[in-house]
Amino acid sequence: MIKYALFLIVVSFCLLPLSAQVKNDPTRTLEQVLVDKELEKQQAEKDSLELGIKVVIEIPVQEIAVDTAVTGAPLKLYPEADDFDENLLNELYNNDLYDYMYKELVQMDYSETVKQTLPTDTLKARLAAINETTPFQIDYNPVLEKLINKKLSYQRVYMERLMTLSDYYFPLFEPYLDQYDIPLEMKYLAVVESALDSRIKSRVGATGLWQFMFTTGRSFDLEVNSYVDERMDPIKSTQAACKFMRSLYNIYGDWDLVLAAYNSGPGNVNKAIRRSGGYKNYWNIRPYLPRETAGYVPAFQAMMYLFKYAPEHGFQPQQTLYKTIATDTISVKRMISLEHVAQFTDQDLEVIQFHNPSYKLDIIPVVEGKTYNLRLPIRDAAKFVSNEEAVYAFAKAEFEKIEKPIPELLKAESRTVYRVKSGDYLGKIANRYGVRVSEIKRWNSLRSNNLRIGQRLYIHSRNPVITSSSLPTDTPSSYQVKSGDSLWKIANKYGISIASIRKMNPTTSEDLKIGVTLKLK
């Protein structure tokens, strides 16, 4: 992405109230809260949240026998209601969507012949209908028509995956766009910028959903240090993006020019206006803008059309089972790793990472004068708060097991080369070698959790190198639950994911009963 050196504009905004324990998601006063009461129920019970009204959710506490080497007492657990489908996780964490989106902007071939799948008259009528309801200038033109037909003809799978992600992110964006009096259609800007990948980093260093450069992010109070990058925080980066867009609108008074300036910088837009002879309509100055920006507004308008008319074109995106309105945030009091949280809550690490993308090394630090938050699905957040001291004691004990500083740098002699196989994911590989996911990512310069079959990973194990003969050679088809077992322990023992166990045993609750037989494959 082409970014810019931005002048500082101080814009005051209202800080969200912080709770000492669990904070409500900022969208909860505008949206409905989804809480599943029981795994057996097919339809979720919905509690309506009206502005200014708080709904208290009563969740019965259950005590079960588990391994409590840290606390010495049984943990209080809440019944797990959400089952995060493993296939959906794979869709959510694949960042090839970003490569697809970026290449289309930079390498768009306007001379390419594209199959006509949408009648021109129909497109013109629909664009006119959109134009009547938006402050953007949405007019028919051949470039936009070709782009829409291209996505309808052979890019449908990408569009459905983007629509699946939007089910999570759009309800988060819209309250802030409304707060700063920005057209709600600006949510499609994040689709074009980052393909809704909160951890993505472009080739020039632009980062996060709204693709802020380092200097620009700092200008809008987004903290970037060795542990935290708030450009990847969905809420804080959205607030910063809204402030930036509002400042650009104060300059141009035209939302199409705001889009162009957001992408290429006000300087490039101003030069294009001069070179065009003083025109201020985007399409008139488009030939004088950088190539990427020339494809930027058409891509934005194409996304707006495709999302609005998705049912008419037969798009069938999956629905995310976790939504921002079904999460809560916790103010972290002591240093803790996302892996510790995953182990303690019996939740997949990938789910915890998805909700907390701003922690670069998967570690939440504690710094005097600063507040760092952990976002979790409602049930996991409640479990965390109910056992807060035990969680921190567990994290402290785990940190003390490894050599300081964190993360540990290891000698090159202990390096192992591992080839990724079908079904592998970072958490599974990390468990095999006794290392952390954050370390594998750092050793291999990985920007995301995505792996390719056959990809080589360099592992620096603290323990003697584990050979294939010392690993479990076969996962049994079933397993009988013993005293002290948890889903995480069973998944870790056999090198499978918690999600796959839940998928194979849909009626199994978190409260594992001794003697129950679980299917493992």
N, C-alpha and C positions, 0 to 999 in steps of 0.2 A: 504494500500500500504506500502511496505517496503521502507523506505527512509534512509537517511544517513547523516553523518556529512561531509560537503563538504569543501574542501580547497578553499580559496578565490582566484579567478582569475579575475584580472581587465581587462575587455575587453572594449575598447572604441567603441562607436557607435554614429551614427548621430541622433541628436534630431530632431523630426518632427517640422517644423515651426508652431508657434502658432499665431492665428489671434486674434485681439482684440475683435472681435465680434463672427462670426461663422467661424469655421475652417473646411476645407475640409477633408473628410475621406482619410487616407493615401493611400487607394487602388484606389482612383479616377483617378490617372494618369495611371492606368493599366487596368481598367475595364470600362464597359459601365454604364452610369448613367441612372437609370430607373425613369422617372417622369411621372406620369399619369396627363394629362391635364384636363380631364373631366370625371365624373362618367359615362356618357353615352357612352364613347368610349370603345370599347371592346379590342382594341389593343393599348398598350402604345407607346407613341412616344419616340424614343431613341435618345439621343445626344451622339455622340462618343467623348470620351476624349482621345486625343493623348498626349503622354509625352511632357510636357512643354506648353500645350495649355489649357487655362482655358475657360470654357463655362459658360456664364452668363445666368441664367434662369430668364426670365421675368414672374412674377406672379402678376396678377392684384390685387390691394388692394380693399377690399370691406368693407364698414362700415355698421354694423347692430345694431339694438337696442337690448341691453342686459342689465342685471342688473349690474350696475357699482357703487356699494356702496363704493368701495375703491377709484376709480379714479374720479368718477363723470362725466365721458365722455365715449362716445361709443368706443368700442375696435375695432381695425383694425384686421380683420380676413381674412385668405386666404382659398379658397375652399379646403375642404378635398378630397384627391384623392384616398387614400388607405383605403380599408375596410378589417380590420384584422378579418378573419373568426374565430368565437368563438370555433369551434371544433378544428381548428388548434392550437389555443392558448392552449387548454387543452393538446394537444399532446406535445407542446413545453415545457410546464412547469411540466410535469410528470417526476420525477427523479427516478422512479423504473427502468429505463434503467441502471442507475449506479449500483444498486443492482444486476441486472441480469449480468452485465459485470464483476463485482467484484467476485461474487460467481463462475462464470465460471473459472476465473483464479485460485482461491484458492481451489475450491472444484471439479476441473475437474476429472472425473472418466474415466481413459483411458481404463478400461476394459468394459465399458458400450457398449452394442450392439446398433448401430445406423443404421437406415434404409439407404440403399445405393440408393441415388437419383441421383447421378452423376457418370457416367461410369468412371472407373479409367483411361482408356486410354485418354479420353477427358480431364480429370483433368491434367494428365501429360503433354499433349500437350499445354494446356493453361498456366500452371505454367512455362513451358519452354519459352513460348512467353513472359511472364512477366519478366522472368529472363534476357532476352536479352536487356531489356530496363531500368533496375534498378541496382544500385550498391549493393543492398541487394542480398544475396545468397538465391534464391528461388528454392528449389528442392523439388521434390515429396517425401513425407514420410507418413507412415500410421497415425501418430498423426495429421498431418495437414489435411489429407483426412477425418478423422473421425470428426474433428472439423467443417469443411466446410459442410459435409453432415448433421451434427446436426443442423446447422443454416438453411439449406435449407429445412429440413424436418418439424420442428415444432417451429422454432424461427423467422419466416418470419416477424411477426408483429413488433418485436423489430428492425429488420434490416431496415424496411421501415421507422420507426420513426427516426432512426439514420441518414438515408439518407436525410430525411426532414431537420433535424438540420444541416447537412453538407452543405446544400444549402446556409445557412447563414454564417457558420464559415469558410469553406474552402477558399472562396475568401479573407477572412481576413488573414488567415495564410500564404498563398502562397507568397505574396510579401516579407515577412520577412524571410521565408525560403530561398528564392532566394537571398535576400540581404546578408545573412550570408553563402551563398554557401552550403546549406544543401539540400539533396534530397527532392523534393516536396512530395515524398511518406511519409515523416515524419508527414504529417498532420493526417495520420491514427493513429499515436501515441496518439493523444488527444482523439480519439474514444475509444481506449483501456484504457487509463488512467482515463477518467472522463465521458465517454458516452456523451461528448459534453455538459455537464452541468456546466456552469461557476460558479455556487454558491455551488457546491457540496463539502462536507468535509468528508473525510474518517474517519474510526474508530480511526485512529492514528493521525489525525489532518492534513493530507495532503489536500490541498485546491485548488479549481479552476480547469480550463480546463487542466492544465499541472501538477496538483497535487504537488505543492511545499509545503514542510514543512516550519514551521515558520523561522527557522534559515537559511535554504537554500534560502528562499525568500528574507530575509534581505541581504544575501550575494550578491544577484543580484539586490540590490536597490529597492526591492518591499516593499513599505511602508505598515505597518500593525499597526493600532491604533484602538481606540474604535469606530470611525466612518467609517474608510476606510480600506479595505483590497485589496491591489492591486494585490494579487494573484488571485483575481476574476475578475480583469480587463482584458478583452480579448486581447487588444493590448499590454499592458505593460507586462503581463505574457508571451505572445508569444515571445516578444523580449528577455525576460529573459531566456525562454526555448531554444531559438536559441543560445544564448551565451553559455549556459550550454552544449548543444549538440556539439557545435563547440569545446569547451574545451575538451570534452571527446574524440572526434575524433582525436584531436591533441595528445592524449595519446595512443589510440589503433590503429588508422588508419584502422578501420573496423567498418562498420555501424551496423552489427549485435551485436557486442560487445558493441557498444554505446547504443543500445536498452537495453541490459542486465544491463549495468552500470547505465543507467538512472533510471531503476526500483529498483535495489537492492543496488546500490552504487559501486564505483570502488573497494573498499576493498573486497567485496564478489566475484566480478569477478576475481580479482587477486588470491584469495584463491582457487577458482574453477580451475583456470589454473594450479596452483601448484599441487592440488590434482589429476588432470587428467593426470599428468605426463608431463605437459608442452604444451599440445594442446591449440590451439588458435581459432579453429573453434567452433562456438556456440554449434553445435549439439554434439561435443565431450566433451565439459565441462558442458553441460546441466544437467547430473545426479548429479553434485556437486553444483549446484546452489540452492537457496531457492525455495520451492515448487511454490510460486507465480511466480517467474521469469522463472521457467521451463515452465510454461504455457503462458508466456508473449509474446515471439517471435512468437510462433505458432498462438496466437490470432491476433497479428499484421499482420502476413502474410495472415491469413484467411480474415481479413478485407480488405486487399489490393486486394485479389482475388475477393471477393464479390462485392466491389464497382466497380471494373473494368468490371466485367461481370454481373452486375445487370440486364441489359436488356435481356440478354440471359436466365436468370432465372426468368423472369417475375416480378421483383420487380417494384412496382408502388408507389414510395413515393410522398407525396404531395409537392407542391412547396411553399416556404415561400413567402408571399406577401411583407414583409419587408426584404430588404437586406442591408448589411453594406454599399454598394455603394450608397444606397438611404437614407443615414443618414448624419447629420452634427453634429459637436460638438460646444458647447458654453462654453466659460470661465466664470465660475460663479463668480459674484462679491460680493454677499451677501448670507448669509445662507438661504437655501431654502429646503423644503421637496419635495420628488418626488410626494407626494400626492397633494401638491400645484400646481406643474407643470401639473399633470393630470387634476385637476379641471380647471385650467386656459386655457389649450389647448383643453379641452373637449375630452381627449384621455383616453383610459382604463389605469388604474394604472399598470396592468400587463404588458402592452406594454412598459411603461416607465421603469419599473423594469427590463424587459428583456434586454433593451439596456444599462442599468446602474447597472450591478450586483455588482460592487465593494463597493457600499455604504451599509454598514451592517445594519444600522438602517433606511434606506431609507431617510437619511438626508445628504445633501451636505454641509459640513462645509466651512468656510472661515478662512484660517490661513495665517498670514503674511509670505511672502517668498515662499508660495506654490501655485500651480495652480490646481484647481479641475475643471473637465469638465463635462458637461451634454450632453449626446448623445440623439438626437431625430430624428424621421423621418423628412425628408426635410421640409415638409409643417409645421409641428409643430415647428421646429427650426426657420423657418422664422416668424411664428406667435409670438414666444417668443421674438425674437430680435426686432420686430416691436413694441412690447408693453413692453419692458424690465423694465422700471421704474414702470409700473403698476403691473407687476408680482412681483417685489420685495416688493412693497408697500402692495400687497395682502398677501404675505408670512409673512411680518412683523406683519401685523394685526392679522393673524391667530396664529402666535407664541405668541403674547401678550395675547391671550385668555386663554392660558393654564399656569398652575403653573410651575415655573422654579424649578429645572433644567429640561432640555429636554433629554430624555423622562421622564415623570413624574412617580414617584413611588407612588402607591395608597395603602390605607389601606386594610387589608385583609377582613374587615367586609363587604366591598362593592362587594365582589367577587360573580360572577354569573357563574354557570356551563351551558354551551351551547352545545347541541348535533348537530353536522353537519348533514344537510339534503341534499337531492338531489338538485343540482342547486346552492348550497352555494359556495361562494368564500370569501377570506379574506376581500376584499374591501366591500362586501355586509354586512358582519357581523360587521365590524368596523363602518360602517355608522349607523347600527341599534342601536349600543350602545354608539355612540358619542366618539369613541376612534380611535387610529391610528393603521394601519396595523402593523407597526413596534412594537407597544406595545403588540399586541396580539402574535406576533412571539416571543417576549422576555419573556412574561409571561408563554408561553407554550413550550419554548425551541425549536421552529420550525426553521429548517435550510432552508426551502424552502416555497413556496406558496401552496404546495400540501395539499389537505385535503381528508380524507376518510369519506364516509357516516357512521354516527354513532360515529365518533370520538368526544371526549369530549374536549372542550376548556374552559379555565378559563378566565373570563372577569372581569376586575376591572374598572367599569364604574364610571366616574366623576359625571354623572347625576344619579337620582334615577333609580333603576333597571327597565328596560323596560320589562313589561310582554307581553305575547303573545297577550293579549287582546288589548294592546295599539299599536301593530304593524298593518300595513296594512294587512287585512285578505285576500284580493283578489286583484290581479292586473287586472284592466279593460282591455278589449280586444282592446280598442282604446283610444286615447287621443287627444284633440284638442289644438293646440299650442296657448299659450297666450303671451302677451307682456312680455318680459324679460326672457322667457324660453330659456333653452339651453339643449342639449342632456344630459349633466351631471346632471342638476337639475331634469330632468324627470326621468332618471335612478335611481338617489338617492331617489326620492320621492316614487317610487314603488318597490325599492329593486331589480332592474334588472340591467344588464350590458349595457354599451353603445354599445358594440359589438352586443348584441342581438337586440337592437333597429335598428341598421344599417342593420342587417341581415333581419329583418322583413320589412324594408323600404329601399330597395336597391337604389331607385332613389332619396332619400332625401339627400340634401346637408347639409353642416354645417350651411348655411345661412337659418335658420328656418323661414318660413313665417307664420305670425299670421293667425290663422284660419285653417291651414292645419291639417288634421287628420292623426295621426301616429298609426300604428298597434303596439300593445304591446305584443300580444300573439296570 
